[in-house]
């Protein structure tokens, strides 16, 4: 038994001291507070990835020092140095772990959330070690596969050539396994789960009886084709009675049109269906027509839609077209082009019809999107196509980093304005706002075409 244990221990690669020290510092830094509070699992994964990256940099740095033939301390000095730095690293890690909960709570209090307590530091450390161990195992498996393959090639090829071919072959092998097995399996699982969720009907969601809503008995769109987010959208929101409570009698019911992903096969067909539904409910006779681009799952922020319906006294129609049932985090890399194509099809269809109406009787036309919806809404039109007959404006909330117009405007802001609430030129066309306002901050009055960005400094 002892011989077996001794043999196993001899086969286990030793942990790099320089890698461990560097990884510990990265691990400690990962515990510092960020713009948004982190859950236990998310913090553990982030800390584990940070530990792995720091470890890798330490190993590479140690190898580079050796490769450059720089002097190394003697064995005795090196041993004492390892002991001192290891003790200091352990102290730093424990201090940061001890402080991590308070750091998270400081952010949570700003967000109006309850404090975290209990064994969170221990749980974070264990999760981080689990993630680090898995990544270290894969790295060593990669290295051993490379050594085995290049060793076989050494028999027939020069050493440097066999090393190059070996690293390329192992990279191709591992990437093929990761891409075709693990990533494909994860995407299939996410797709299956999201599709099942999209098909569910919450028990507190009833089919609308008002003919001004999609999914009703009079609608051209079947109730089961709306999807989960669509059914929630059309069955919620203020009614004419709700609006009348605020504004008085004589208010119409806000129109809500939603075309689910399963309602038609292509974006163009769904856009045509949306136009027919808008004609059915006489949406073009309302004062405002709002084109909403949803997030990846088809979700629409109720706080935004409810508010604008109240502000316009119910005299408004909103139309939404679903393009995915995946969360935005997965829809952005996997269906980004399809989301933009979907938004573009809806805009071109509705805008083309809207421009054919008399200018003095047609509704004011606005666009809205939040997060991934803001990105795809931005991609739905070309300024050169609308400059002759522009619609009235847009509101984009929390656009992601891939939003080119947002990035360009932020980079070209007035020098004395911060990135979290820029001032762009004289404010005639573009303005930014947050929870403290900002839309009234312009050197000139609003023009006929308006772009408003809603963003918060706490949004990473």
Legacy VTK file of the C-alpha trace (Angstrom):
# vtk DataFile Version 3.0
C-alpha trace
ASCII
DATASET POLYDATA
POINTS 460 float
0.000 0.000 0.000
2.808 2.413 0.932
4.589 1.581 -2.303
1.385 2.339 -4.255
0.920 5.708 -2.531
4.587 6.551 -3.044
4.275 5.715 -6.733
1.199 7.919 -7.127
2.882 10.814 -5.337
5.936 10.511 -7.575
3.719 10.733 -10.653
1.951 13.892 -9.481
3.602 16.964 -10.942
4.782 19.369 -8.251
3.050 22.708 -7.897
5.105 25.611 -9.219
6.102 27.921 -6.356
6.273 31.005 -8.572
2.930 30.055 -10.122
1.316 29.565 -6.741
2.543 32.930 -5.468
1.433 34.788 -8.584
-1.910 32.954 -8.582
-2.487 33.839 -4.922
-2.081 37.540 -5.695
-4.502 37.270 -8.621
-6.929 35.360 -6.400
-6.739 38.099 -3.739
-7.371 40.842 -6.300
-10.435 38.988 -7.620
-12.095 39.371 -4.207
-12.093 43.176 -4.327
-15.500 44.809 -4.989
-16.744 45.492 -8.503
-19.514 47.707 -9.886
-22.197 45.099 -9.191
-22.469 42.582 -6.333
-21.474 39.007 -7.097
-23.244 35.815 -6.127
-21.390 33.067 -4.299
-21.027 30.839 -7.363
-20.053 33.696 -9.674
-17.419 34.929 -7.230
-16.024 31.413 -6.871
-15.734 30.987 -10.646
-14.133 34.432 -11.099
-11.633 33.758 -8.295
-10.819 30.303 -9.669
-10.191 31.704 -13.153
-8.049 34.493 -11.668
-6.037 31.961 -9.687
-5.462 29.913 -12.835
-4.384 32.925 -14.904
-2.015 34.097 -12.171
-0.561 30.592 -11.834
0.024 30.385 -15.586
1.793 33.759 -15.640
3.995 32.694 -12.720
4.983 29.474 -14.492
5.711 31.310 -17.740
7.711 33.967 -15.861
9.787 31.283 -14.120
10.457 29.551 -17.433
11.407 32.867 -19.103
13.842 33.637 -16.271
15.485 30.247 -16.813
15.485 30.617 -20.610
17.259 33.990 -20.399
19.883 32.344 -18.139
19.436 34.954 -15.436
21.081 34.191 -12.071
19.143 32.170 -9.497
19.672 32.304 -5.720
21.383 29.407 -4.024
19.462 26.443 -2.695
19.497 27.677 0.916
18.544 31.235 0.019
15.913 30.001 -2.399
14.366 27.791 0.264
14.152 30.635 2.782
12.772 32.956 0.126
10.068 30.422 -0.751
9.070 30.073 2.889
8.819 33.824 3.436
6.908 34.557 0.225
4.597 31.564 0.785
3.759 32.797 4.284
3.144 36.308 2.978
0.938 34.955 0.163
-1.130 32.898 2.592
-1.591 35.910 4.876
-2.670 38.110 1.954
-5.175 35.498 0.734
-6.694 35.070 4.208
-6.928 38.822 4.793
-8.660 39.359 1.465
-11.012 36.427 2.085
-11.857 37.789 5.520
-12.652 41.188 4.004
-14.455 39.861 0.904
-17.921 39.647 2.499
-17.757 43.230 3.752
-16.638 44.405 0.316
-19.594 42.665 -1.286
-21.952 44.017 1.363
-20.754 47.563 0.716
-21.900 47.207 -2.898
-25.102 45.379 -1.951
-26.115 48.193 0.407
-25.750 50.691 -2.417
-28.073 48.465 -4.465
-30.613 48.113 -1.650
-29.866 44.400 -1.178
-29.500 42.392 2.015
-26.040 41.679 3.420
-24.376 38.308 2.897
-23.044 36.380 5.868
-22.222 32.856 7.021
-19.394 30.772 5.574
-19.188 32.653 2.282
-15.354 33.177 2.362
-14.794 29.446 2.904
-17.267 28.546 0.162
-15.648 30.989 -2.250
-12.198 29.540 -1.534
-13.412 25.952 -2.069
-15.171 26.827 -5.335
-12.106 28.699 -6.552
-9.844 25.740 -5.755
-12.266 23.416 -7.566
-12.233 25.582 -10.707
-8.443 25.980 -10.493
-7.940 22.240 -10.030
-10.048 21.457 -13.104
-8.131 23.949 -15.242
-4.770 22.735 -13.909
-5.727 19.159 -14.750
-6.608 20.165 -18.328
-3.373 22.127 -18.691
-1.275 19.190 -17.531
-3.220 16.809 -19.723
-2.476 19.117 -22.640
1.222 19.211 -21.779
1.552 15.448 -21.397
-0.275 14.849 -24.681
2.079 17.269 -26.386
5.156 15.592 -24.877
3.969 12.155 -25.923
3.191 13.231 -29.491
6.334 15.297 -30.015
8.402 12.443 -28.528
7.089 10.097 -31.194
7.771 12.646 -33.927
11.352 13.068 -32.646
12.171 9.684 -34.168
11.610 10.985 -37.690
11.948 14.780 -37.539
14.283 17.391 -36.070
13.377 18.300 -32.487
12.180 21.837 -33.181
10.017 20.682 -36.074
8.494 17.875 -33.993
7.756 20.352 -31.187
6.023 22.752 -33.593
3.971 20.012 -35.238
3.176 18.530 -31.828
1.847 21.774 -30.373
-0.265 22.450 -33.482
-1.680 18.936 -33.469
-2.546 19.034 -29.757
-4.127 22.487 -30.108
-6.297 21.198 -32.952
-7.202 18.071 -30.952
-8.155 19.902 -27.779
-10.033 22.663 -29.584
-11.961 20.071 -31.589
-12.977 18.256 -28.398
-13.905 21.471 -26.601
-15.802 22.952 -29.543
-17.536 19.886 -30.911
-18.224 18.117 -27.631
-18.380 20.398 -24.606
-19.492 23.691 -26.196
-21.901 21.954 -28.562
-23.376 19.960 -25.677
-23.720 23.082 -23.502
-25.440 25.004 -26.316
-27.801 22.118 -27.045
-28.680 21.909 -23.359
-29.234 25.674 -23.109
-31.323 25.599 -26.289
-33.461 22.725 -25.009
-34.046 24.284 -21.602
-34.792 27.725 -23.065
-37.179 26.241 -25.626
-39.100 24.390 -22.923
-39.268 27.548 -20.808
-40.478 29.529 -23.804
-43.347 27.078 -24.249
-44.559 27.281 -20.643
-47.576 29.340 -19.667
-47.341 30.782 -16.141
-50.412 29.964 -14.022
-51.052 33.656 -13.317
-51.010 34.636 -17.015
-54.399 34.578 -18.735
-55.145 34.958 -22.426
-56.160 38.562 -23.094
-59.816 39.236 -23.830
-59.216 42.726 -25.224
-59.042 42.640 -29.019
-56.330 45.330 -28.902
-53.869 42.701 -27.662
-52.158 39.953 -29.651
-53.152 36.440 -28.639
-56.798 37.363 -28.084
-59.610 35.570 -29.883
-59.655 38.309 -32.537
-55.888 38.290 -33.051
-54.095 37.027 -36.154
-51.439 35.542 -33.855
-52.231 32.389 -31.901
-51.848 32.456 -28.119
-49.512 29.440 -28.118
-47.253 31.092 -30.736
-46.432 34.103 -28.579
-43.792 32.394 -26.442
-43.323 32.788 -22.697
-42.213 36.427 -22.761
-44.842 37.366 -25.328
-47.711 35.921 -23.288
-46.515 37.824 -20.225
-46.226 41.028 -22.267
-49.686 41.036 -23.857
-51.465 39.947 -20.662
-49.885 42.671 -18.519
-49.652 46.445 -18.553
-52.193 49.163 -17.800
-55.749 48.923 -19.077
-57.931 51.843 -20.148
-59.389 51.917 -16.639
-55.911 52.031 -15.086
-54.894 54.954 -17.307
-58.199 56.714 -16.663
-57.522 56.563 -12.923
-54.499 58.778 -13.531
-55.649 60.968 -16.415
-59.440 60.863 -16.299
-62.094 59.299 -18.498
-61.899 58.853 -22.246
-58.545 57.044 -22.404
-58.085 54.161 -24.852
-56.532 50.820 -23.989
-52.828 50.775 -24.931
-52.278 48.492 -27.911
-49.738 45.708 -27.506
-48.743 43.604 -30.516
-46.314 40.730 -30.095
-45.148 38.278 -32.773
-43.550 35.172 -31.314
-40.695 33.226 -32.848
-43.030 30.355 -33.775
-45.646 32.574 -35.436
-43.874 32.467 -38.829
-40.796 30.839 -40.334
-38.722 33.871 -41.345
-38.116 37.389 -40.005
-39.731 38.873 -43.107
-42.862 36.740 -42.654
-43.092 37.679 -38.972
-42.689 41.363 -39.877
-45.527 41.153 -42.412
-47.652 39.436 -39.787
-46.845 42.228 -37.325
-47.953 44.853 -39.879
-51.239 43.055 -40.531
-51.850 42.824 -36.778
-51.132 46.548 -36.383
-53.609 47.300 -39.154
-56.199 45.058 -37.505
-56.018 46.922 -34.194
-55.832 50.322 -36.018
-52.498 51.099 -34.404
-51.647 53.730 -37.025
-54.507 55.868 -35.727
-52.820 56.229 -32.324
-50.691 59.232 -31.381
-47.509 57.176 -30.830
-46.242 53.967 -32.422
-43.356 52.277 -30.591
-41.109 49.635 -32.193
-39.631 47.559 -29.382
-36.635 45.258 -29.848
-36.601 42.713 -26.979
-33.717 40.961 -25.255
-32.577 37.481 -26.268
-35.471 35.660 -24.592
-38.014 38.046 -26.070
-38.419 39.860 -22.752
-39.597 43.461 -22.662
-38.962 45.637 -19.606
-42.427 46.245 -18.083
-41.246 49.360 -16.231
-40.420 51.018 -19.556
-43.579 50.045 -21.437
-46.012 50.649 -18.573
-44.510 54.088 -17.989
-44.663 55.269 -21.596
-48.272 54.051 -21.876
-49.247 56.109 -18.849
-47.304 59.138 -20.121
-49.154 59.101 -23.436
-52.575 58.651 -21.845
-52.969 55.196 -23.396
-52.927 56.654 -26.919
-50.021 54.449 -27.975
-49.372 51.178 -29.792
-46.310 48.997 -29.197
-45.083 46.199 -31.437
-42.495 43.548 -30.512
-41.026 40.745 -32.610
-39.207 37.848 -30.935
-36.010 36.507 -32.543
-34.736 34.039 -29.915
-35.606 32.272 -26.685
-31.992 32.105 -25.475
-30.746 34.456 -22.743
-28.908 37.515 -24.083
-25.572 36.151 -22.803
-25.937 33.225 -25.241
-27.928 35.003 -27.946
-25.255 37.697 -28.384
-22.440 35.359 -29.563
-24.614 32.675 -31.192
-27.530 34.590 -32.753
-26.243 38.154 -32.913
-26.620 38.465 -36.680
-30.087 36.892 -36.590
-31.258 39.368 -33.939
-30.116 42.302 -36.069
-31.746 40.760 -39.161
-34.995 40.338 -37.250
-34.985 43.947 -35.989
-34.130 45.212 -39.469
-37.004 43.286 -41.050
-39.520 44.715 -38.585
-38.241 48.278 -38.971
-38.171 48.216 -42.762
-41.684 46.776 -42.962
-43.260 49.175 -40.462
-41.236 52.207 -41.540
-42.034 51.549 -45.204
-45.747 51.481 -44.442
-45.497 54.505 -42.095
-43.790 56.704 -44.703
-46.681 56.024 -47.104
-49.191 57.569 -44.696
-50.082 61.286 -44.736
-47.628 63.163 -42.496
-50.341 65.106 -40.706
-52.282 62.005 -39.642
-49.670 59.292 -39.090
-48.457 58.513 -35.532
-45.155 59.635 -34.079
-42.718 56.739 -34.581
-40.152 55.809 -31.913
-37.764 52.896 -31.308
-36.852 51.313 -27.987
-34.489 48.589 -26.798
-32.725 47.545 -23.617
-29.389 45.703 -23.424
-29.143 43.335 -26.405
-32.386 44.865 -27.653
-30.648 48.262 -27.730
-27.833 46.817 -29.842
-30.167 45.195 -32.378
-32.450 48.230 -32.471
-29.409 50.354 -33.317
-28.615 47.962 -36.177
-32.185 47.978 -37.515
-31.863 51.114 -39.637
-29.331 53.066 -41.680
-29.319 56.812 -41.160
-28.958 57.317 -44.929
-32.233 55.471 -45.551
-34.281 57.624 -43.183
-32.702 61.063 -43.544
-35.276 62.107 -46.144
-38.199 61.246 -43.876
-36.879 60.548 -40.377
-38.886 58.970 -37.607
-39.067 60.828 -34.313
-36.473 59.218 -32.065
-35.132 56.325 -30.023
-34.504 55.372 -26.413
-31.721 52.839 -25.892
-31.146 51.599 -22.342
-27.863 49.986 -21.307
-26.423 49.292 -24.783
-23.701 46.584 -24.695
-20.090 47.187 -25.678
-20.657 46.098 -29.282
-22.947 49.072 -29.973
-20.820 51.033 -32.435
-22.842 54.262 -32.374
-22.834 54.350 -28.575
-19.076 53.707 -28.459
-18.368 56.370 -31.080
-20.562 58.982 -29.399
-19.067 58.259 -25.976
-15.522 58.554 -27.355
-16.407 61.878 -29.049
-18.106 63.401 -26.006
-17.297 66.853 -24.685
-13.943 66.638 -22.816
-15.372 67.884 -19.524
-18.167 65.306 -19.407
-17.747 61.848 -17.804
-18.107 58.570 -19.709
-21.008 57.511 -17.499
-23.079 60.551 -18.592
-21.498 62.095 -21.691
-22.526 65.343 -23.343
-22.339 65.041 -27.115
-21.918 68.221 -29.135
-24.727 70.678 -28.370
-27.321 68.046 -27.390
-29.641 68.707 -30.330
-29.733 65.061 -31.424
-28.084 62.874 -28.738
-28.423 63.070 -24.954
-27.609 60.735 -22.073
-29.463 60.245 -18.826
-29.285 58.171 -15.655
-31.366 57.901 -12.490
-30.623 61.550 -11.747
-31.849 62.797 -15.121
-29.812 64.410 -17.865
-32.162 64.762 -20.838
-32.560 68.478 -20.145
-28.816 69.108 -20.218
-28.117 70.474 -23.672
-26.607 73.653 -25.052
-29.432 73.814 -27.596
-33.047 72.688 -27.780
-34.014 69.190 -28.881
-34.232 68.729 -32.628
-37.022 66.894 -34.474
-35.029 63.625 -34.408
-33.833 62.525 -30.964
-31.554 59.772 -29.624
-31.661 59.230 -25.866
-29.417 56.839 -23.956
-30.331 55.598 -20.476
-27.361 54.158 -18.610
-26.113 53.796 -15.057
-22.590 54.208 -13.732
-22.977 50.858 -11.934
-23.529 48.928 -15.180
-20.265 47.142 -16.037
LINES 1 461
460 0 1 2 3 4 5 6 7 8 9 10 11 12 13 14 15 16 17 18 19 20 21 22 23 24 25 26 27 28 29 30 31 32 33 34 35 36 37 38 39 40 41 42 43 44 45 46 47 48 49 50 51 52 53 54 55 56 57 58 59 60 61 62 63 64 65 66 67 68 69 70 71 72 73 74 75 76 77 78 79 80 81 82 83 84 85 86 87 88 89 90 91 92 93 94 95 96 97 98 99 100 101 102 103 104 105 106 107 108 109 110 111 112 113 114 115 116 117 118 119 120 121 122 123 124 125 126 127 128 129 130 131 132 133 134 135 136 137 138 139 140 141 142 143 144 145 146 147 148 149 150 151 152 153 154 155 156 157 158 159 160 161 162 163 164 165 166 167 168 169 170 171 172 173 174 175 176 177 178 179 180 181 182 183 184 185 186 187 188 189 190 191 192 193 194 195 196 197 198 199 200 201 202 203 204 205 206 207 208 209 210 211 212 213 214 215 216 217 218 219 220 221 222 223 224 225 226 227 228 229 230 231 232 233 234 235 236 237 238 239 240 241 242 243 244 245 246 247 248 249 250 251 252 253 254 255 256 257 258 259 260 261 262 263 264 265 266 267 268 269 270 271 272 273 274 275 276 277 278 279 280 281 282 283 284 285 286 287 288 289 290 291 292 293 294 295 296 297 298 299 300 301 302 303 304 305 306 307 308 309 310 311 312 313 314 315 316 317 318 319 320 321 322 323 324 325 326 327 328 329 330 331 332 333 334 335 336 337 338 339 340 341 342 343 344 345 346 347 348 349 350 351 352 353 354 355 356 357 358 359 360 361 362 363 364 365 366 367 368 369 370 371 372 373 374 375 376 377 378 379 380 381 382 383 384 385 386 387 388 389 390 391 392 393 394 395 396 397 398 399 400 401 402 403 404 405 406 407 408 409 410 411 412 413 414 415 416 417 418 419 420 421 422 423 424 425 426 427 428 429 430 431 432 433 434 435 436 437 438 439 440 441 442 443 444 445 446 447 448 449 450 451 452 453 454 455 456 457 458 459
